[in-house]
């Protein structure tokens, strides 16, 4: 039995076949697909993503950006996260929009690092 695990805006959630239809917001994070049994969970596919919808036995994932975890260079992703953290530490953002943009940039960088770290 396959499961989709996704980073919901209110917390991570899983979806199994036959799940009641629903729509939810995602936050940047790792979207995983694969067998439900924990011993096999590393065999599934993972991507950094943000956005999903489930209808019957069909799942639509709507994302602003996505990247297969296997394509992410772990060291480069970690450097990008460190650079965003440094930018946040020294910023003098004057508007809420500027702060929101930086936090969004950081969330995406952290999602890429997390996805890269989950790939063997």
Phi, psi and omega in degrees: 000124180272151180227148171252128174247132186223153179273089180290156179300333180254009180135160181292145179217161177240152179229128178250162176305141180083005180297147178301139179299138176200164176231140181212158176273144175249159170249162177303133181176196183262125175259121183242143173231147177154187181300147183283329184297128183305324182296336181256001189299335180285350180280344184288172177267145180229146177214151169277130186204173174203096174133130181205160178213140180239129176227113180052240180258023179239135177241129174249130177246119180253117186232151171285324177202153179207153182206125177301135183303324182295341180268357183268125174280117185303314183294317179296317179298319179294322177295319179296320178295317179297321179294319178294319178299319178295320178297319178295321182294327184257000185290150174235048181305133185259347181232159177297326180296321179294318179294316180299318179297316179295319179293325175294319178297320179291319180299319179294316180299318179294322178297320179295318178297314180300314179298315180297323181289340181272353180264134178270000000 
